[in-house]
């Protein structure tokens, strides 16, 4: 009986690890989306420069 309980615990741990990994990936995607938000009060040229600047900073890091 203890072997089945241990097996269930292992399975549960695997499932929680997979969920945590998915959550982390989801958070990373959201961070990427947030950096490229369009700001309506800036004109197009300023927005393009801002995106280029963030890309440049990413390459340096």
N, C-alpha and C positions, 0 to 999 in steps of 0.2 A: 504494500500500500504506500509506503514512503517513496518508492521509486516513481510511482505515478504522480505523486505530489511534486517531487523534484522535477519531473518532466514537465509538468504544467507550469511550474515556476520558471523554468528555463525558456519555455515557449513564450510566456508572458514577458520576460525580459527582452527576448528578441523582438517581439512586437513593439514594445515601448521604445527600444533603440531605433527601430525603423521609423516610428512616428516622430521621434525627436530629430532624426536626420531630415525628414521631410519638412518639419517646422523650420529648421535652420535654413534649408534651401529656400523656403518660402520667404523668410525674413530677408535673406540676401537679395532675392528678386525684388522685393519691395524697396529695399535701399537703392538699388540700381534705378528703379522707376522714379523714385523721389528726386534723384539728382537731375533728371531731365524734365522736370515739370515746366510746362510753358507758363510764362508769367505775362498776362495780357497787357500789363502797363508798360512793358518794355517793347521797343520796336524790334523788327526781325533781325537787323544787323547786330544789335546788342545781345540778343538771345543766341545767335550763332557764335559770337565771340565768347559768350559765357560757356557754351558747350565745348568749344575748342579749348578753353582754359581748363575746364574740369578734366578733359581728356589728357591734356598735357600734364596736369598734376598726377593723374593716375599712372601715366607712363613713368614719371619720375619716382614714384613710390614703389 
